[in-house]
Amino acid sequence: MALQALVLPLLLLVIGPWSAPTEPSAARDVLAPEMVAAMPLGTWPWPVTGPVIRGFDPPTSPFGAGHRGIDVAVPFGTPILAPEAGTVSFAGRVGGELFVTIDHGGGLASTYSWLSATAVRKGDVVALGQRIGSTGTGHPGSTVPHLHLGMKLDGAYLNPLEVLAPLGVQDLIRLVPLAA
């Protein structure tokens, strides 16, 4: 158990910073200024806490290559908490894997992918901080369990790091008592 508690801090040291530098996303380049001004920049709590092991890489076309969100390393089965209130617009399987999407209103939606369990159903109204599911193994073939978090604003992909509040190192360190 103590070994598991050391894995994420050690992973942080090996991989590097837990949040990639936030550059304006491609979505901001195509959105009207009033839409960008209405975005909740840097205010949402994280649905899980851990290092970002893969950053946002927007596709150049709707079906192009890219990474449409961020991957946050956390142990398998970690509770996922809604970072903002909204209505569940999807909860179920895609290609055999569990996903949850929350419509937060104003054209903003967040998606949680590669889950081990869901705690909500389509149509449920969720509150800020409500448990919506549990993390799974992450992208197929990944060796580090993680949550994939994606966001869209009016159908355009958005870098979740622009919406999530900054994490400090104190958010990532978990002290474990020494065995007697």
N, C-alpha and C positions, 0 to 999 in steps of 0.2 A: 504494500500500500504506500509506504513512504517513497519507494522507488517511482511509483506512478506520479506522486506529487512533485517529484523533481524533474520529470520529463519535459513539461512545458517551459520552465525557466531555462533548462539546458538547451532546449530547442531554440529558445529566444537568443541565447548566446551564440549558437552555431549559425542560425539563419540570419540574424541581424535584427534590424528595427522591426517593431510590431506594426507599424503603420507606414505605408508607402507615402512619399510626398504627394500631397494632393495638388494636381494640376487641373485647371478647368477641363471638364469633360467635353467630349464631342457633342453631347446633348446640349450643353450651354451654347454652343456655336449656332445651333439651329432653332433655339427657342426665342420667343419674343422677350424683350427686356422685362416686361411686367411679370412674366411667368418666372423668370430667374429671380426677380426681387421677392416673389411670394414663397420661394423655397425655404424650408426650415434649416438653413445652413448651420452645421456644427452644433446642433442642440439635442439630438435624439440620443437616449441611452443605448448602449450596445445590446443586442439580443442575447449574446453570449460574450464572455470576456476571454480573450486569448490573442496571440500574435497573428497578424495577417501574414499568411504564408504564400499567397498569390494575390497580386493586385488587379485592378480594373484595367482592361485592355479592350476598348470599344471596337466593335466591328466597323469596317468601312462601308458595309452595305448590310441590309437587313438579314441576309443569310450568309454573310462573310465570316471569316475566322476571327476569333477574338475571345476574350474572357469577359462576360457580361455581368460581372460582379466582383466580389472579393471572397477569398477563402480564409476563414478564421479557425486556427487549430484549437481544438478542445477535445477532451476525452469523449469517447462514444457514450451516448445516453445523457449528455449534458442538457438540462432544461433550456429551452429557447423561450425567451420572454418577448412579448410584443413591444417594440420600441416606441410605438405610438398607437393610439386608438384607431379603430377602423372596422371594416366589415370583411369577413373572409370571402373572397371571390372564387377561390379554388382550394380544395384540400383533397388530395388523392394521389393516385399513381400516374406517373408519366414514364413510359418505357420500363415499367416494373418498379420504379423507385418513387418514394413518397416526397411530395412537394406541398407547400402551403403558400398561398398568395393572399395578401391583405390589401384592400383598397382603402387608402387613408383619406380619400376625398381630394378635390382640387387637381385631379389627374395624376396623383402620386400613388404608386403601388410598390410594395416590397414582396420579394419572393425568397423563400427559405427552402433549400434543396438538399437532397440526399439524406433525408431524415430516417430515423429508426422507428419513430412513432409520431402520430399527430394527436393533438388534444382538442382540436376544433373541427367543425364541419362547415361546408359551404353555407353562407347565409348567417353564420354566427357573428354577433357584434362582440368585438374584443376590446378590452380596456388596456391602457398603458400598463405594462408590467405583467399582464396575464400570460400564463404558460400556454404556448400554442403547439408545442411538440418537443421532441428530443432529437439531438443530433445523431447522425449515423456515421458511416465510414468516410463519407465525402465522395468526391468524383471517383468513378470506377478506375481501379488501378492505382489509386493514391495509397501511399504507405503511411500517411499521417491522417488520423481521423480529423474531420473539420466540418464546419458549416459553410455552405456556399450561400452568400447573401447577395441578391440582385435587386436593383431598383429601376423603375421607369417613371418618367414624368411625361404625361401625354403621349405615351408610346415610345418615347426616346430613352435609350439607356442612359443611366445616370450613375456616376461614381458614388457608391454608398459612403465613402469616406468624406464626401462633401456634406452629408447630412448628419452623420454620427458625431457625437461629441468627442473631442480628443481624449485619448487614454494616457494616463501617466504610468510610470513603471510600478507605482504602488498598486495599480489595478491588476497587474500581472503576477505579482509575487505572492505566493502562499507559503507561510511558514508552517512547518510540520514539526510536532514535538519529537524529540529524540527518544528512541526506545530505551527503556530502563535496563 
